[in-house]
């Protein structure tokens, strides 16, 4: 009997508690896709990444060429010349690795940092819009659908368009 009363009490309490929580979700990828500043930031960073990728590939081709030349001439080179060429190849290989880490490494690579820097004001605007939508609509939680944190959702709780609209109005207000 005590178990039955305890079970009923817990069920009533959990139903009451679950009804007081209001949860919504947004799709930040869709928000970024519809935001002109975000698209421009990504395009600028991709352009720089492609430029650096070409530079990296040129250095890699130079190293490859140096290695092929060494292999062709290895039998004709003196021991001192072999050591010198090996050092040159090691130096160039180390430069390639450093180049890759400097520009493409995460989380400290310049491309990654450049994207973070360019997206910071956009992320701040989006967070502000999410905060306002949540406050205006009395949401307790808002989850990010694009990050895969939702297993079940009702479309009626999708706040993506509200956030996009709020960001547009806030951007317009900022420029005026």
N, C-alpha and C positions, 0 to 999 in steps of 0.2 A: 504494500500500500504506500509506504514511504517512497519507494522507487517511482511509482506511478505519479504521485504528487510532485516529486522532484523533476521528473521528466516533463510534465505539463508546465511547471513553472519555468524550466529552462526553455522550452519551446516558445512559450508566450513571451519571455524576455528576449529571445533571439529574434522573433518576428517583430517585436516592438523596436528593437535596436536596428534591425536591417531596414526598417521603413524610415528611420530618421536619417539615413545616409543617402546622399545624392551623388552619384558618380557619373561623370561624363568623359568623353575621350576626344582627342584631336589626332589628326594625321599631319605631323610636322613636315613630312616630305611633300605632301600636297600643298601645304602652306608655302613652303619654300619655292615650289614649282610655280606658284601663282604670284610670287613676289618678285617684281622686276629687279630690285636691288640684290636679292639673293641670286637670281640668275646671272646678273652682271658680275657679281663677286666670284661665282663659280667659273664663269667664262674667263675672267682675268687670271684666275689661279691656274686653270687648265692650260691657258696660253703660255704662261710662264713655265709650267711643268713640261709642256711639250718642247719648249726652247731648251730647257735644261736636259731633257731626255736626249735630244739631238747632240748636245755637247757631250753627254755621257757616252753615247754610242760612238762618237768620233774618237774619244779617248780609248774606248774599248777596241775599236778597229786598229788604232795605232799600236796598242799592246799586242793584239793578235798578229799584226804584221811583223812586229819586232820579234815575237816568239817564232814565227815561221822562218824569218831570216836567220835567226840563231840556229834553228834545227838544220837548215840547209848548209850553213857554214861551220857547224860545230866541229867537224872533223879537221877543218883547215885552220881553226883558230888556236892560238897559243893558250896556255893555261891562264895567263894574266888577262888575255882578251876575253876568255870565257867567263872568268870571275867578274870582269867589268860589265859584260853584257847581262849576266845574271843579276847583278846588283841593279842595273838599269831597269830590267824587267820587274824586279821586286819593288823598286821605287814606284814605277808606273802603276803596278798592281795595287800598292798601298794607296796611291793617289786616287785611283778609281774607287776603292772601298771608302775612303774618306769623303770623296765627292758624293757618293751614293748616300752615306749616312748624313752628311751635312744638309743635303737638299731633300732627300726622300725618306729619311728615317723618321720613325714615329716614337715618341711624341715630340721630339725636338727638331725635326727636319724643318727647313725653312719653308717648304711648300705647305706643310701641315700648319705651321705657325702663321703663315700668310693667310691661309683660309680661316683660321680661328680669328685672326685680327679683323679680316674683312667681314666676317659673319657676326662679330660681337655686337655691333649696334642693331643688327637685324634680329639676333637672338634676344636682345634686351627688349626690343619693341614687341616681339612675339610674346615674350614672357609677361610683359605689361598688359598686352591685349588679353592673354589667357587669364591673368589675375582679375581683370575688369569683368570679363565674361563670367568667370566663376562667382565673383561677388554679386553681380547684377542678377544672376540666375540661381543663386543660393546653392552652388555646387560645393560638396565637401572634398571631392577628389576629382582631378582630371588626369587621365592617363594618356600616354602617347601611343597611339595605335601603330605607327610606323616602326616602332622599336620592338614590336611583337610581344607586348606584355599583356595582351587581352586574348583570352580563350573564347569568350562569348561576349556578344555585344548586341545591343538594340540600336538600330539606326536613329531612333528618336533621341539618343544621347550623344550623337555625333556633333561636336561643337566646332568642327573645322571651319565651316563657312562663316560662323559667327566671329571666329578669331580673325579670319581673312578680312571680313568686313570691318572689324574693329581696327585692325592694323591699317587698313586703307584710310579710315577716318582719322586715325592718329597721325599717319604720315601727312595727310592733307593739312591737319591742324598745325603740325610742326613746320611746314613750309610757308604757312600764311603768316 
